[in-house]
Amino acid sequence: MKTRSIGITALIGLGMAAATVLQARSAAVTATAPRVEAAAGAAGRDVAAEGRVVTYPGGEVRVSAERGGRLVRLLVQEGDTVREGQLLAEIESGELRAALAEARGRVSEAESEVRLAELSQKRRRQLLEERIVSAHDADEADRDLDRARARRETARAEAERYQAQLRKSRIAAPLSGTVTARQADAGETVETGDAVVTVADLERLRVDAEADEADAGALAVGAAVAITADGYPGKAWKGRVEEVADSVTLRRLKPQDPSRPTDTRILAVKVAFAEPSPLRLGTTVELKIRAAAR
């Protein structure tokens, strides 16, 4: 009887030990599983950001007047397509044209004087060789020729100056694109540096976005981006991150949600469109950026 009781007690002890081991293994698996799921979730989550549709650097230019005067012609309207070098506007230049004509007349007169001085110098040099005139007379001929040539160069420089000012009277498109704004009208007087029109290349647009600095480690060049806009509910366009700033800065874009703080620090992100979209220049958009695995 005593022997049987000892055996039963031993079996119960072994069973309890086995149960303890199984519980420990189960607890270890349970403790590990959330970490794995959390890591997988971090690698697959999206980073939210806000941005605005802009042109690439140099793709939008405010075309300004290079000299002051009255606009006598403005040849484009908003929405017009223009090519590089096309005449957009013209500033009154009647007085300049008259001054240029006078300067060119003085150039012609100076060139005649140079030709006459060259002939005179040649004759005096011949006479000097024949010992008919003195060396002093020959030197005076050289001096007269130098003066005539100097007057010719002065006249040419004056004509070139008027010509340069006249060129500034013609305002041309610095790039091919679309006229997105007109800042002046024909008949107005503009000063040097005043904007006349804005031209933008709408064929090449991208998004300047701002992501929270806390997401800096999840942003990477080449990451896929989903781009949405309030004006196109239910639609999204594909993009990719093409540039991530090296440092954080203060927020520049006004957040769409008024409850969000405006003095937070952000990381600037440039996003290229991976497909055509109807989004217009200046449109505010929301982004979902595929986070990089950490």
C-alpha positions in Angstrom: 0.0 0.0 0.0 2.8 2.3 1.0 4.7 1.6 -2.2 1.6 2.3 -4.4 1.1 5.7 -2.6 4.7 6.7 -3.3 4.3 5.8 -7.0 1.2 7.9 -7.4 2.8 10.8 -5.7 5.8 10.6 -8.1 3.5 10.5 -11.2 1.6 13.6 -9.9 4.9 15.4 -9.5 6.1 14.6 -13.0 2.8 15.8 -14.4 3.0 19.1 -12.6 6.6 19.6 -13.8 5.6 19.0 -17.4 2.7 21.4 -17.1 5.1 24.1 -15.8 7.4 23.7 -18.8 4.6 23.9 -21.3 3.2 27.1 -19.6 6.7 28.7 -19.7 7.1 27.9 -23.5 3.6 29.2 -24.2 4.4 32.4 -22.3 7.6 32.9 -24.3 5.8 32.5 -27.6 3.1 34.9 -26.5 5.6 37.5 -25.4 7.5 37.2 -28.7 4.5 37.3 -31.1 3.5 41.0 -30.4 7.1 42.1 -31.1 7.1 40.4 -34.5 3.6 41.8 -35.4 4.7 45.2 -34.2 7.8 45.1 -36.4 5.8 44.0 -39.4 3.3 46.7 -38.8 6.0 49.4 -38.6 7.6 48.3 -41.9 4.2 48.4 -43.7 2.6 51.5 -42.3 2.1 54.8 -44.2 3.5 58.2 -43.3 1.0 61.0 -43.6 2.1 64.3 -45.1 0.7 67.4 -46.6 2.0 69.2 -49.7 1.4 71.5 -52.6 1.8 71.0 -56.3 4.7 73.0 -57.7 6.9 73.2 -60.7 10.4 71.9 -60.8 13.1 74.5 -60.0 13.2 77.1 -62.8 9.9 75.9 -64.1 8.0 79.0 -63.0 9.3 82.5 -63.8 7.9 86.0 -63.0 8.9 87.9 -66.1 9.8 91.5 -65.2 10.5 94.7 -67.0 14.2 95.4 -67.5 13.6 99.1 -68.0 10.9 101.5 -66.9 8.3 103.0 -69.3 4.7 102.7 -70.6 3.5 99.3 -71.8 2.3 99.9 -75.3 1.6 96.2 -76.0 0.8 93.1 -73.9 0.3 90.3 -76.3 -0.8 87.4 -74.1 -3.6 86.4 -71.8 -3.8 84.1 -68.8 -3.9 80.5 -70.1 -2.0 81.2 -73.3 0.7 78.8 -74.3 4.0 80.5 -75.2 7.4 79.3 -76.5 10.8 80.4 -75.3 11.8 83.7 -76.9 8.3 84.7 -77.9 7.4 88.4 -77.5 5.1 88.9 -74.6 5.0 92.7 -74.2 6.7 95.8 -75.4 7.6 99.1 -73.6 7.3 102.4 -75.4 10.6 103.1 -77.2 10.1 105.9 -79.7 12.7 108.2 -78.1 15.2 105.4 -77.9 14.8 104.6 -81.6 15.4 108.2 -82.5 18.4 108.3 -80.3 19.7 105.1 -81.8 19.3 106.5 -85.3 21.3 109.6 -84.3 24.0 107.5 -82.8 24.3 105.4 -85.9 24.6 108.6 -87.9 27.5 109.6 -85.8 29.1 106.2 -86.3 28.9 106.7 -90.1 30.4 110.2 -89.8 33.2 108.9 -87.6 33.9 106.1 -90.1 34.2 108.7 -92.9 36.7 110.7 -90.7 38.7 107.6 -90.1 39.0 106.9 -93.8 40.0 110.4 -94.5 42.6 110.3 -91.7 44.0 107.1 -93.1 44.5 108.6 -96.5 46.1 111.7 -95.1 48.4 109.6 -93.0 49.4 107.5 -96.0 50.1 110.6 -98.1 52.2 112.2 -95.4 54.2 109.1 -94.9 55.0 109.0 -98.6 55.9 112.7 -98.6 58.1 112.0 -95.6 60.0 109.3 -97.5 60.5 111.8 -100.3 61.6 114.3 -97.7 58.9 116.8 -98.8 57.4 117.1 -95.3 59.0 116.9 -91.9 58.6 114.0 -89.4 56.5 116.3 -87.3 53.9 116.6 -90.0 53.8 112.8 -90.3 53.4 112.5 -86.6 50.5 114.9 -86.7 48.8 112.7 -89.3 49.3 109.6 -87.0 47.7 111.6 -84.2 44.8 112.7 -86.3 44.1 109.1 -87.3 44.2 107.9 -83.7 41.7 110.6 -82.7 39.4 109.7 -85.6 39.5 106.1 -84.6 38.8 106.9 -80.9 35.7 109.1 -82.0 34.5 106.2 -84.1 34.7 103.7 -81.1 32.9 106.2 -78.9 30.1 106.6 -81.4 29.9 102.8 -81.8 29.7 102.4 -78.0 26.9 105.0 -77.8 24.9 103.2 -80.5 25.4 99.8 -78.8 24.1 101.4 -75.5 20.9 102.6 -77.1 20.6 99.2 -78.9 20.8 97.4 -75.6 18.2 99.6 -74.0 16.0 99.1 -77.0 16.3 95.3 -76.6 15.1 95.7 -73.0 11.9 97.3 -74.3 10.9 93.9 -75.7 9.8 91.5 -73.0 10.2 87.9 -74.2 9.3 84.5 -72.7 12.3 83.0 -70.8 10.9 79.5 -71.2 8.2 77.5 -73.0 5.1 77.1 -70.9 1.7 78.6 -70.0 0.9 82.1 -68.9 -0.5 81.6 -65.4 -0.8 85.3 -64.3 -0.8 88.8 -65.7 0.5 91.5 -63.3 0.1 94.4 -65.7 -2.0 95.7 -68.6 -1.3 97.6 -71.7 -1.1 101.4 -71.1 0.3 101.0 -67.6 3.6 102.5 -66.6 6.0 100.0 -65.1 9.3 100.5 -63.3 12.5 98.4 -63.7 11.9 95.1 -62.0 8.1 95.2 -62.0 6.5 91.8 -62.8 4.5 91.8 -66.1 3.5 88.1 -66.5 4.2 84.7 -64.9 5.1 81.8 -67.1 5.2 78.2 -65.8 6.0 74.8 -67.4 2.9 72.8 -66.4 4.2 69.7 -68.2 6.6 69.0 -65.3 5.0 69.2 -61.8 5.8 67.7 -58.5 4.8 68.0 -54.8 6.6 69.9 -52.1 5.5 68.1 -49.0 6.1 68.3 -45.2 6.3 65.3 -43.0 6.5 65.3 -39.2 10.0 65.1 -37.9 9.1 62.0 -35.8 8.7 60.1 -39.1 12.2 61.0 -40.4 13.5 57.4 -39.9 10.6 56.0 -42.0 11.2 58.2 -45.1 13.4 57.0 -47.9 14.1 58.1 -51.5 12.2 55.9 -54.0 9.3 55.1 -51.6 5.8 54.7 -53.1 3.4 57.6 -52.5 -0.4 57.8 -52.8 -1.5 61.4 -53.6 -5.1 62.7 -53.0 -6.8 66.0 -53.1 -10.1 67.3 -51.7 -11.3 68.3 -55.2 -11.1 64.7 -56.4 -12.9 62.6 -53.8 -12.2 58.8 -54.1 -9.3 59.3 -56.5 -5.6 58.9 -55.9 -2.5 59.1 -58.0 0.8 57.3 -57.7 4.1 59.1 -56.9 7.5 58.4 -55.5 9.8 60.2 -53.2 12.7 61.7 -55.1 14.3 63.8 -52.4 14.3 64.0 -48.6 15.8 67.0 -46.8 19.0 66.5 -44.8 17.7 68.6 -41.9 14.4 69.5 -40.2 12.9 73.0 -40.4 9.8 74.9 -39.2 6.5 74.3 -41.0 6.0 76.5 -44.0 2.7 75.2 -45.3 -0.5 76.0 -43.4 -2.1 72.7 -42.3 -5.6 72.0 -43.6 -6.7 70.9 -40.1 -6.9 74.1 -38.1 -6.5 72.2 -34.9 -3.0 71.1 -35.9 -0.1 73.3 -34.6 1.7 75.5 -37.1 5.0 75.9 -35.2 6.0 72.2 -35.4 9.2 71.1 -37.0 9.0 69.1 -40.2 11.1 67.3 -42.8 10.7 68.6 -46.3 10.0 65.8 -48.9 9.9 66.2 -52.7 7.6 63.8 -54.5 7.5 63.1 -58.3 4.3 62.1 -60.1 4.5 58.5 -61.4 1.5 59.0 -63.6 -0.4 61.8 -65.3 -2.9 63.7 -63.0 -5.3 66.6 -63.4 -3.9 68.3 -60.4 -3.2 72.0 -61.0 -0.3 74.1 -60.0 -0.8 75.3 -56.3 -3.2 72.5 -55.4 -3.0 71.4 -51.8 -2.7 67.6 -51.5 -2.4 64.9 -48.9 0.1 62.1 -49.1 0.5 58.6 -47.8 4.1 57.6 -48.1 5.1 53.9 -47.7 7.4 53.8 -44.7 10.8 52.2 -45.0 11.6 49.2 -42.8 13.6 50.2 -39.7 
